[in-house]
Amino acid sequence: MWRALRNLIRLCGSAWILARHGALAPLANIPQAPALALAARFVLLFRDRRYDRLRPGERLAAALSALGPSFIKFGQSLATRSDLIGEEQAHDLSQLQDRLKPFPVAVAKQTLEEELGRPIDEVFSSFDEKPVAAASIAQVHFAVTIEGEEVAVKILRPDIEKRFARDLDLFHWIAELLEQHWPWIRRLKPVEVIDLFADTVVMEMDLRMEAAAASELAENFADDPGFRVPGVDWTRTTARVMTVERVRGARIDDLEALQEMRLDPTEILRQAATAFFNQVFRDGFFHADMHPGNAFVDAEGRVVPVDFGIMGRLDQKTRYFLADMLTGFLTGDYRKVAEVHFRAGYVPAHKSIDAFTQACRSIGEPLLGRPLHEISVARLLAQLFRITEQFEMETQPQLLLLQKTMVVAEGVGRTLNPDVNMWELPRPMIQDWMLEHRGPQARVREAASHAMALAERLPQMVETADRVMGSLTEGGVKLHPETVARFAEESAKRRRSFWPVWLALAIAVAALLFG
């Protein structure tokens, strides 16, 4: 009750700021929620008309900036969801800058001394008082260690953990309300999306986790000549402070600087594309915030990433599905693409595989053999999301970060060389990887591995099945009285949708039989 009251008050305050910016206009035209649409039309009467000249996405970006760090971060996350907000608003939100007024340098130094347990002049021989970057969670200062090493020091904002925890609770509460009162929106999994966003933010606010991510990425690319990760100074890294090697070089989108360094932009693009596919397919661990401000090129022509607060992971099964789909698109085998979607469960089994194959062709054909400047990514994404709705495909939260990263990477690719499709550059590497991991020999190894795993579990499966069947023979399945009461309660709540109970029961039985 207190949670609902607290969040309702905060929601009203946030809604007022959104209304003043005219950012609630899209809600006024939702046929599935007439009450919400009516409320949105009413509060829009009180908007500041100075914002009327802006597009809806620009108004929303301005409102989120006014609401503070958590909302800025959420807006950036929402920029990946053109299925929720439309392609134009998604594009406008992608321009939302994670830049805030820096906090005082005295606070930064105090945090350093508290975290490192020593006076600052015993740790650094020099410390730049003006931060080089100030974002929603932390700010960065350049410094030189006592040993003479040039470093970048990232320091969390004071009390940022409490503020984000409060705002995340509000976001989660809103997502729960959306799923509860508007069933049509459940396909988009707003609660899972917020959970993913929360996991990302929590990881960002423990700088030891970011340092560990940088270390893991560096280990993965230790032998890569075209991609270098700056080293972590673990002696000067804590939960609220992270110290890494200072990166010198040009921003990856600074063509003039790259030319002065006598570097070939197309070669830089090839290295970046190869590194991206290695992260996704080889390692299943990728930098998920590779905008131009987080990617540099050093004097040797190596791509050097910074800021490892947002990283993505993909398990082996998902990577194999993605690889199969990518190969299908690159080779024009749209039937294979469709079959992979059905096999992965991304498309419901009752849908037509022939119709979905045709839909995949409509997406893939514009990509093949065409330079990047001739391809409208926004239009393709909009088409894809229309198809997902048509085929009742549920959102896959684990792929949202990858989708965002691909859009950003493509923007960088367009800057480096608009006449080259970056997705085709690493084709030979992908083909080699596919031959090794998805070819005939790999299939044999995979089948053998599954057979060995099944053989190891067989005695336990037989024992469990025998025990369950004996229980059924003796007196049937006996449920605890509290369980029966709970089933009855849920049945009263969900008379029109009783199938989840049966599904849960079926899963439980299956677990007993085969777990």
Contacts in CASP RR format, 6 or more apart in sequence:
PFRMAT RR
TARGET T0000
AUTHOR 0000-0000-0000
METHOD contacts of the structure
MODEL  1
MWRALRNLIRLCGSAWILARHGALAPLANIPQAPALALAARFVLLFRDRR
YDRLRPGERLAAALSALGPSFIKFGQSLATRSDLIGEEQAHDLSQLQDRL
KPFPVAVAKQTLEEELGRPIDEVFSSFDEKPVAAASIAQVHFAVTIEGEE
VAVKILRPDIEKRFARDLDLFHWIAELLEQHWPWIRRLKPVEVIDLFADT
VVMEMDLRMEAAAASELAENFADDPGFRVPGVDWTRTTARVMTVERVRGA
RIDDLEALQEMRLDPTEILRQAATAFFNQVFRDGFFHADMHPGNAFVDAE
GRVVPVDFGIMGRLDQKTRYFLADMLTGFLTGDYRKVAEVHFRAGYVPAH
KSIDAFTQACRSIGEPLLGRPLHEISVARLLAQLFRITEQFEMETQPQLL
LLQKTMVVAEGVGRTLNPDVNMWELPRPMIQDWMLEHRGPQARVREAASH
AMALAERLPQMVETADRVMGSLTEGGVKLHPETVARFAEESAKRRRSFWP
VWLALAIAVAALLFG
3 169 0 8 1.000
3 173 0 8 1.000
4 173 0 8 1.000
7 169 0 8 1.000
7 170 0 8 1.000
7 173 0 8 1.000
7 174 0 8 1.000
10 166 0 8 1.000
10 170 0 8 1.000
11 170 0 8 1.000
11 174 0 8 1.000
14 67 0 8 1.000
14 71 0 8 1.000
14 170 0 8 1.000
15 24 0 8 1.000
15 43 0 8 1.000
16 43 0 8 1.000
17 63 0 8 1.000
17 66 0 8 1.000
17 67 0 8 1.000
18 24 0 8 1.000
18 60 0 8 1.000
18 63 0 8 1.000
18 67 0 8 1.000
19 43 0 8 1.000
19 44 0 8 1.000
19 46 0 8 1.000
19 47 0 8 1.000
20 46 0 8 1.000
20 47 0 8 1.000
20 48 0 8 1.000
20 63 0 8 1.000
21 47 0 8 1.000
21 48 0 8 1.000
21 51 0 8 1.000
21 59 0 8 1.000
21 60 0 8 1.000
21 62 0 8 1.000
21 63 0 8 1.000
21 66 0 8 1.000
22 44 0 8 1.000
22 47 0 8 1.000
22 48 0 8 1.000
22 51 0 8 1.000
22 52 0 8 1.000
22 59 0 8 1.000
22 63 0 8 1.000
23 56 0 8 1.000
23 57 0 8 1.000
23 59 0 8 1.000
23 60 0 8 1.000
23 62 0 8 1.000
23 63 0 8 1.000
24 40 0 8 1.000
24 43 0 8 1.000
24 44 0 8 1.000
25 40 0 8 1.000
25 44 0 8 1.000
25 56 0 8 1.000
25 59 0 8 1.000
26 56 0 8 1.000
26 85 0 8 1.000
26 89 0 8 1.000
27 33 0 8 1.000
27 36 0 8 1.000
27 37 0 8 1.000
27 39 0 8 1.000
27 40 0 8 1.000
28 37 0 8 1.000
28 40 0 8 1.000
28 41 0 8 1.000
28 44 0 8 1.000
29 37 0 8 1.000
30 36 0 8 1.000
30 37 0 8 1.000
31 37 0 8 1.000
32 182 0 8 1.000
32 184 0 8 1.000
32 185 0 8 1.000
33 181 0 8 1.000
33 182 0 8 1.000
51 59 0 8 1.000
51 62 0 8 1.000
54 62 0 8 1.000
55 88 0 8 1.000
55 89 0 8 1.000
55 92 0 8 1.000
56 88 0 8 1.000
56 89 0 8 1.000
56 92 0 8 1.000
57 85 0 8 1.000
57 88 0 8 1.000
57 89 0 8 1.000
57 92 0 8 1.000
57 93 0 8 1.000
58 92 0 8 1.000
60 75 0 8 1.000
60 85 0 8 1.000
60 89 0 8 1.000
60 92 0 8 1.000
60 93 0 8 1.000
61 75 0 8 1.000
61 92 0 8 1.000
61 93 0 8 1.000
61 95 0 8 1.000
61 96 0 8 1.000
64 71 0 8 1.000
64 72 0 8 1.000
64 74 0 8 1.000
64 75 0 8 1.000
64 93 0 8 1.000
64 96 0 8 1.000
65 71 0 8 1.000
65 72 0 8 1.000
65 96 0 8 1.000
65 97 0 8 1.000
68 100 0 8 1.000
68 136 0 8 1.000
69 100 0 8 1.000
69 136 0 8 1.000
69 137 0 8 1.000
69 157 0 8 1.000
69 160 0 8 1.000
69 163 0 8 1.000
69 164 0 8 1.000
70 136 0 8 1.000
70 163 0 8 1.000
70 164 0 8 1.000
70 167 0 8 1.000
70 168 0 8 1.000
70 171 0 8 1.000
70 201 0 8 1.000
71 167 0 8 1.000
72 96 0 8 1.000
72 98 0 8 1.000
72 100 0 8 1.000
72 136 0 8 1.000
73 98 0 8 1.000
73 136 0 8 1.000
73 137 0 8 1.000
73 197 0 8 1.000
73 201 0 8 1.000
74 167 0 8 1.000
74 171 0 8 1.000
74 197 0 8 1.000
75 93 0 8 1.000
75 96 0 8 1.000
76 93 0 8 1.000
76 94 0 8 1.000
76 96 0 8 1.000
76 98 0 8 1.000
77 193 0 8 1.000
77 197 0 8 1.000
77 200 0 8 1.000
77 400 0 8 1.000
77 404 0 8 1.000
78 84 0 8 1.000
78 85 0 8 1.000
78 90 0 8 1.000
78 93 0 8 1.000
79 90 0 8 1.000
79 91 0 8 1.000
79 93 0 8 1.000
79 94 0 8 1.000
79 96 0 8 1.000
79 404 0 8 1.000
80 90 0 8 1.000
80 400 0 8 1.000
80 401 0 8 1.000
80 403 0 8 1.000
80 404 0 8 1.000
80 407 0 8 1.000
81 90 0 8 1.000
81 188 0 8 1.000
81 193 0 8 1.000
81 400 0 8 1.000
82 89 0 8 1.000
82 90 0 8 1.000
82 378 0 8 1.000
82 381 0 8 1.000
82 382 0 8 1.000
82 385 0 8 1.000
83 188 0 8 1.000
83 385 0 8 1.000
83 388 0 8 1.000
83 389 0 8 1.000
83 395 0 8 1.000
84 188 0 8 1.000
85 93 0 8 1.000
86 382 0 8 1.000
87 378 0 8 1.000
87 379 0 8 1.000
87 381 0 8 1.000
87 382 0 8 1.000
91 378 0 8 1.000
94 407 0 8 1.000
98 135 0 8 1.000
98 136 0 8 1.000
99 133 0 8 1.000
99 134 0 8 1.000
99 135 0 8 1.000
100 134 0 8 1.000
100 135 0 8 1.000
100 136 0 8 1.000
101 134 0 8 1.000
102 131 0 8 1.000
102 134 0 8 1.000
102 139 0 8 1.000
103 134 0 8 1.000
103 139 0 8 1.000
103 157 0 8 1.000
103 158 0 8 1.000
105 129 0 8 1.000
105 130 0 8 1.000
105 131 0 8 1.000
105 141 0 8 1.000
107 158 0 8 1.000
108 131 0 8 1.000
108 139 0 8 1.000
108 141 0 8 1.000
108 155 0 8 1.000
109 120 0 8 1.000
109 127 0 8 1.000
111 155 0 8 1.000
111 156 0 8 1.000
111 158 0 8 1.000
111 240 0 8 1.000
111 241 0 8 1.000
112 120 0 8 1.000
112 123 0 8 1.000
112 153 0 8 1.000
112 155 0 8 1.000
112 241 0 8 1.000
113 119 0 8 1.000
113 120 0 8 1.000
115 238 0 8 1.000
115 239 0 8 1.000
115 240 0 8 1.000
115 241 0 8 1.000
116 123 0 8 1.000
116 236 0 8 1.000
116 238 0 8 1.000
116 241 0 8 1.000
120 127 0 8 1.000
122 146 0 8 1.000
123 145 0 8 1.000
123 146 0 8 1.000
123 236 0 8 1.000
124 143 0 8 1.000
124 144 0 8 1.000
124 145 0 8 1.000
124 146 0 8 1.000
124 153 0 8 1.000
125 144 0 8 1.000
125 145 0 8 1.000
125 146 0 8 1.000
125 148 0 8 1.000
126 143 0 8 1.000
126 144 0 8 1.000
127 141 0 8 1.000
127 143 0 8 1.000
127 144 0 8 1.000
127 153 0 8 1.000
128 141 0 8 1.000
128 142 0 8 1.000
128 143 0 8 1.000
129 141 0 8 1.000
130 141 0 8 1.000
131 139 0 8 1.000
131 140 0 8 1.000
131 141 0 8 1.000
132 140 0 8 1.000
132 141 0 8 1.000
132 142 0 8 1.000
132 152 0 8 1.000
133 139 0 8 1.000
133 140 0 8 1.000
134 140 0 8 1.000
136 157 0 8 1.000
137 156 0 8 1.000
137 157 0 8 1.000
137 160 0 8 1.000
137 164 0 8 1.000
137 201 0 8 1.000
137 204 0 8 1.000
137 205 0 8 1.000
138 154 0 8 1.000
138 155 0 8 1.000
138 156 0 8 1.000
138 157 0 8 1.000
138 160 0 8 1.000
138 207 0 8 1.000
139 154 0 8 1.000
139 155 0 8 1.000
139 157 0 8 1.000
140 152 0 8 1.000
140 153 0 8 1.000
140 154 0 8 1.000
140 155 0 8 1.000
141 152 0 8 1.000
141 153 0 8 1.000
141 155 0 8 1.000
142 150 0 8 1.000
142 151 0 8 1.000
142 152 0 8 1.000
142 153 0 8 1.000
142 246 0 8 1.000
143 150 0 8 1.000
143 151 0 8 1.000
143 152 0 8 1.000
143 153 0 8 1.000
143 243 0 8 1.000
144 150 0 8 1.000
144 151 0 8 1.000
145 151 0 8 1.000
145 233 0 8 1.000
145 236 0 8 1.000
145 243 0 8 1.000
149 233 0 8 1.000
149 245 0 8 1.000
150 245 0 8 1.000
150 246 0 8 1.000
150 248 0 8 1.000
151 233 0 8 1.000
151 236 0 8 1.000
151 243 0 8 1.000
151 244 0 8 1.000
151 245 0 8 1.000
151 246 0 8 1.000
152 230 0 8 1.000
152 243 0 8 1.000
152 244 0 8 1.000
152 245 0 8 1.000
152 246 0 8 1.000
152 247 0 8 1.000
152 306 0 8 1.000
153 236 0 8 1.000
153 241 0 8 1.000
153 242 0 8 1.000
153 243 0 8 1.000
154 207 0 8 1.000
154 210 0 8 1.000
154 241 0 8 1.000
154 242 0 8 1.000
154 243 0 8 1.000
154 244 0 8 1.000
155 240 0 8 1.000
155 241 0 8 1.000
156 205 0 8 1.000
156 207 0 8 1.000
156 240 0 8 1.000
156 241 0 8 1.000
160 205 0 8 1.000
161 205 0 8 1.000
164 201 0 8 1.000
164 205 0 8 1.000
168 194 0 8 1.000
168 197 0 8 1.000
168 198 0 8 1.000
168 201 0 8 1.000
171 194 0 8 1.000
171 197 0 8 1.000
171 198 0 8 1.000
172 191 0 8 1.000
172 194 0 8 1.000
172 195 0 8 1.000
172 198 0 8 1.000
175 190 0 8 1.000
175 191 0 8 1.000
175 193 0 8 1.000
175 194 0 8 1.000
176 191 0 8 1.000
178 185 0 8 1.000
178 190 0 8 1.000
179 185 0 8 1.000
179 186 0 8 1.000
179 190 0 8 1.000
179 191 0 8 1.000
187 389 0 8 1.000
187 392 0 8 1.000
187 393 0 8 1.000
187 394 0 8 1.000
187 395 0 8 1.000
188 395 0 8 1.000
189 394 0 8 1.000
189 395 0 8 1.000
189 397 0 8 1.000
192 395 0 8 1.000
192 397 0 8 1.000
193 395 0 8 1.000
193 397 0 8 1.000
193 400 0 8 1.000
195 397 0 8 1.000
196 397 0 8 1.000
196 398 0 8 1.000
196 400 0 8 1.000
196 401 0 8 1.000
200 310 0 8 1.000
200 401 0 8 1.000
203 209 0 8 1.000
203 210 0 8 1.000
203 309 0 8 1.000
203 310 0 8 1.000
203 311 0 8 1.000
204 210 0 8 1.000
204 309 0 8 1.000
204 310 0 8 1.000
206 239 0 8 1.000
207 237 0 8 1.000
207 238 0 8 1.000
207 239 0 8 1.000
207 240 0 8 1.000
207 241 0 8 1.000
207 242 0 8 1.000
208 237 0 8 1.000
208 238 0 8 1.000
208 239 0 8 1.000
208 242 0 8 1.000
209 309 0 8 1.000
210 242 0 8 1.000
210 308 0 8 1.000
210 309 0 8 1.000
211 232 0 8 1.000
211 234 0 8 1.000
211 237 0 8 1.000
211 242 0 8 1.000
211 244 0 8 1.000
211 308 0 8 1.000
213 308 0 8 1.000
213 309 0 8 1.000
213 311 0 8 1.000
214 229 0 8 1.000
214 230 0 8 1.000
214 231 0 8 1.000
214 232 0 8 1.000
214 244 0 8 1.000
214 308 0 8 1.000
215 231 0 8 1.000
215 232 0 8 1.000
216 285 0 8 1.000
217 229 0 8 1.000
217 279 0 8 1.000
217 285 0 8 1.000
217 287 0 8 1.000
217 305 0 8 1.000
217 308 0 8 1.000
217 311 0 8 1.000
218 229 0 8 1.000
218 230 0 8 1.000
218 231 0 8 1.000
218 232 0 8 1.000
220 278 0 8 1.000
220 279 0 8 1.000
220 282 0 8 1.000
220 283 0 8 1.000
220 285 0 8 1.000
221 227 0 8 1.000
221 228 0 8 1.000
221 229 0 8 1.000
221 275 0 8 1.000
221 278 0 8 1.000
224 275 0 8 1.000
224 278 0 8 1.000
225 302 0 8 1.000
226 271 0 8 1.000
226 275 0 8 1.000
226 301 0 8 1.000
226 302 0 8 1.000
226 303 0 8 1.000
227 271 0 8 1.000
227 274 0 8 1.000
227 275 0 8 1.000
227 278 0 8 1.000
227 302 0 8 1.000
227 303 0 8 1.000
227 304 0 8 1.000
227 305 0 8 1.000
228 298 0 8 1.000
228 302 0 8 1.000
228 303 0 8 1.000
228 304 0 8 1.000
229 304 0 8 1.000
229 305 0 8 1.000
230 244 0 8 1.000
230 245 0 8 1.000
230 246 0 8 1.000
230 247 0 8 1.000
230 304 0 8 1.000
230 306 0 8 1.000
231 244 0 8 1.000
231 245 0 8 1.000
232 242 0 8 1.000
232 243 0 8 1.000
232 244 0 8 1.000
232 245 0 8 1.000
233 243 0 8 1.000
233 244 0 8 1.000
233 245 0 8 1.000
236 243 0 8 1.000
237 243 0 8 1.000
244 306 0 8 1.000
247 296 0 8 1.000
247 298 0 8 1.000
247 304 0 8 1.000
247 306 0 8 1.000
248 298 0 8 1.000
248 299 0 8 1.000
249 257 0 8 1.000
249 261 0 8 1.000
249 296 0 8 1.000
249 297 0 8 1.000
249 298 0 8 1.000
249 299 0 8 1.000
249 304 0 8 1.000
250 257 0 8 1.000
250 258 0 8 1.000
250 261 0 8 1.000
250 296 0 8 1.000
250 297 0 8 1.000
251 257 0 8 1.000
251 292 0 8 1.000
251 293 0 8 1.000
251 295 0 8 1.000
251 296 0 8 1.000
251 297 0 8 1.000
252 268 0 8 1.000
252 272 0 8 1.000
252 292 0 8 1.000
252 293 0 8 1.000
252 295 0 8 1.000
252 296 0 8 1.000
252 297 0 8 1.000
252 303 0 8 1.000
252 412 0 8 1.000
252 416 0 8 1.000
253 292 0 8 1.000
253 293 0 8 1.000
253 412 0 8 1.000
253 415 0 8 1.000
253 416 0 8 1.000
255 265 0 8 1.000
255 415 0 8 1.000
255 416 0 8 1.000
258 265 0 8 1.000
258 268 0 8 1.000
258 297 0 8 1.000
261 297 0 8 1.000
261 299 0 8 1.000
261 301 0 8 1.000
263 297 0 8 1.000
263 301 0 8 1.000
265 416 0 8 1.000
265 417 0 8 1.000
266 416 0 8 1.000
266 417 0 8 1.000
266 420 0 8 1.000
268 297 0 8 1.000
268 301 0 8 1.000
268 303 0 8 1.000
268 416 0 8 1.000
269 412 0 8 1.000
269 413 0 8 1.000
269 416 0 8 1.000
269 417 0 8 1.000
269 420 0 8 1.000
269 422 0 8 1.000
269 425 0 8 1.000
270 425 0 8 1.000
270 426 0 8 1.000
271 301 0 8 1.000
271 302 0 8 1.000
271 303 0 8 1.000
272 295 0 8 1.000
272 303 0 8 1.000
272 409 0 8 1.000
272 412 0 8 1.000
272 413 0 8 1.000
272 416 0 8 1.000
272 422 0 8 1.000
273 409 0 8 1.000
273 422 0 8 1.000
273 423 0 8 1.000
273 425 0 8 1.000
273 426 0 8 1.000
274 425 0 8 1.000
274 426 0 8 1.000
274 429 0 8 1.000
275 303 0 8 1.000
276 286 0 8 1.000
276 290 0 8 1.000
276 405 0 8 1.000
276 409 0 8 1.000
276 426 0 8 1.000
277 426 0 8 1.000
277 429 0 8 1.000
277 430 0 8 1.000
277 433 0 8 1.000
278 429 0 8 1.000
279 285 0 8 1.000
279 286 0 8 1.000
279 287 0 8 1.000
280 286 0 8 1.000
280 314 0 8 1.000
280 319 0 8 1.000
280 322 0 8 1.000
280 402 0 8 1.000
281 319 0 8 1.000
281 322 0 8 1.000
281 323 0 8 1.000
281 430 0 8 1.000
281 433 0 8 1.000
282 433 0 8 1.000
284 312 0 8 1.000
284 313 0 8 1.000
284 314 0 8 1.000
284 315 0 8 1.000
284 319 0 8 1.000
285 311 0 8 1.000
285 312 0 8 1.000
285 313 0 8 1.000
286 311 0 8 1.000
286 312 0 8 1.000
286 313 0 8 1.000
286 314 0 8 1.000
286 401 0 8 1.000
286 402 0 8 1.000
286 405 0 8 1.000
287 294 0 8 1.000
287 305 0 8 1.000
287 308 0 8 1.000
287 310 0 8 1.000
287 311 0 8 1.000
287 405 0 8 1.000
288 310 0 8 1.000
288 311 0 8 1.000
288 312 0 8 1.000
288 401 0 8 1.000
288 402 0 8 1.000
288 404 0 8 1.000
288 405 0 8 1.000
289 307 0 8 1.000
289 309 0 8 1.000
289 310 0 8 1.000
289 405 0 8 1.000
289 408 0 8 1.000
290 305 0 8 1.000
290 405 0 8 1.000
290 408 0 8 1.000
290 409 0 8 1.000
290 412 0 8 1.000
291 408 0 8 1.000
291 412 0 8 1.000
292 412 0 8 1.000
292 415 0 8 1.000
293 306 0 8 1.000
294 305 0 8 1.000
294 306 0 8 1.000
294 307 0 8 1.000
295 303 0 8 1.000
295 304 0 8 1.000
295 305 0 8 1.000
295 306 0 8 1.000
295 412 0 8 1.000
296 303 0 8 1.000
296 304 0 8 1.000
296 305 0 8 1.000
296 306 0 8 1.000
297 303 0 8 1.000
297 304 0 8 1.000
298 304 0 8 1.000
310 401 0 8 1.000
312 401 0 8 1.000
312 402 0 8 1.000
313 398 0 8 1.000
314 322 0 8 1.000
314 398 0 8 1.000
314 402 0 8 1.000
318 398 0 8 1.000
318 399 0 8 1.000
320 437 0 8 1.000
320 438 0 8 1.000
321 340 0 8 1.000
321 343 0 8 1.000
321 344 0 8 1.000
323 430 0 8 1.000
323 433 0 8 1.000
323 434 0 8 1.000
323 437 0 8 1.000
323 438 0 8 1.000
324 336 0 8 1.000
324 337 0 8 1.000
324 340 0 8 1.000
324 438 0 8 1.000
325 337 0 8 1.000
325 340 0 8 1.000
325 341 0 8 1.000
326 430 0 8 1.000
327 333 0 8 1.000
327 336 0 8 1.000
327 430 0 8 1.000
327 431 0 8 1.000
327 434 0 8 1.000
327 438 0 8 1.000
328 334 0 8 1.000
328 336 0 8 1.000
328 337 0 8 1.000
329 337 0 8 1.000
329 360 0 8 1.000
329 363 0 8 1.000
329 364 0 8 1.000
329 367 0 8 1.000
330 368 0 8 1.000
330 423 0 8 1.000
330 424 0 8 1.000
330 427 0 8 1.000
330 430 0 8 1.000
332 361 0 8 1.000
332 364 0 8 1.000
332 365 0 8 1.000
332 368 0 8 1.000
334 357 0 8 1.000
334 358 0 8 1.000
334 360 0 8 1.000
334 361 0 8 1.000
334 364 0 8 1.000
335 357 0 8 1.000
337 357 0 8 1.000
337 360 0 8 1.000
338 347 0 8 1.000
338 353 0 8 1.000
338 356 0 8 1.000
338 357 0 8 1.000
338 360 0 8 1.000
339 353 0 8 1.000
341 347 0 8 1.000
341 356 0 8 1.000
341 360 0 8 1.000
341 393 0 8 1.000
342 349 0 8 1.000
342 353 0 8 1.000
342 356 0 8 1.000
346 393 0 8 1.000
346 394 0 8 1.000
346 396 0 8 1.000
347 356 0 8 1.000
347 391 0 8 1.000
347 392 0 8 1.000
347 393 0 8 1.000
348 391 0 8 1.000
348 392 0 8 1.000
348 393 0 8 1.000
351 391 0 8 1.000
351 392 0 8 1.000
355 391 0 8 1.000
356 391 0 8 1.000
359 387 0 8 1.000
359 390 0 8 1.000
359 391 0 8 1.000
362 383 0 8 1.000
362 387 0 8 1.000
363 380 0 8 1.000
363 383 0 8 1.000
363 384 0 8 1.000
363 387 0 8 1.000
366 375 0 8 1.000
366 380 0 8 1.000
367 375 0 8 1.000
367 380 0 8 1.000
367 421 0 8 1.000
367 423 0 8 1.000
369 421 0 8 1.000
369 424 0 8 1.000
370 421 0 8 1.000
371 418 0 8 1.000
371 419 0 8 1.000
371 420 0 8 1.000
371 421 0 8 1.000
372 410 0 8 1.000
372 413 0 8 1.000
372 414 0 8 1.000
372 417 0 8 1.000
372 418 0 8 1.000
372 419 0 8 1.000
372 420 0 8 1.000
372 421 0 8 1.000
372 422 0 8 1.000
373 414 0 8 1.000
373 418 0 8 1.000
373 419 0 8 1.000
375 421 0 8 1.000
377 407 0 8 1.000
377 410 0 8 1.000
381 407 0 8 1.000
387 393 0 8 1.000
388 395 0 8 1.000
409 422 0 8 1.000
410 422 0 8 1.000
410 423 0 8 1.000
413 420 0 8 1.000
413 422 0 8 1.000
435 442 0 8 1.000
436 442 0 8 1.000
457 515 0 8 1.000
460 515 0 8 1.000
461 513 0 8 1.000
461 514 0 8 1.000
461 515 0 8 1.000
464 512 0 8 1.000
464 513 0 8 1.000
464 514 0 8 1.000
464 515 0 8 1.000
465 513 0 8 1.000
468 509 0 8 1.000
468 512 0 8 1.000
468 513 0 8 1.000
471 477 0 8 1.000
479 487 0 8 1.000
487 501 0 8 1.000
490 500 0 8 1.000
490 501 0 8 1.000
491 498 0 8 1.000
491 501 0 8 1.000
494 500 0 8 1.000
494 501 0 8 1.000
END
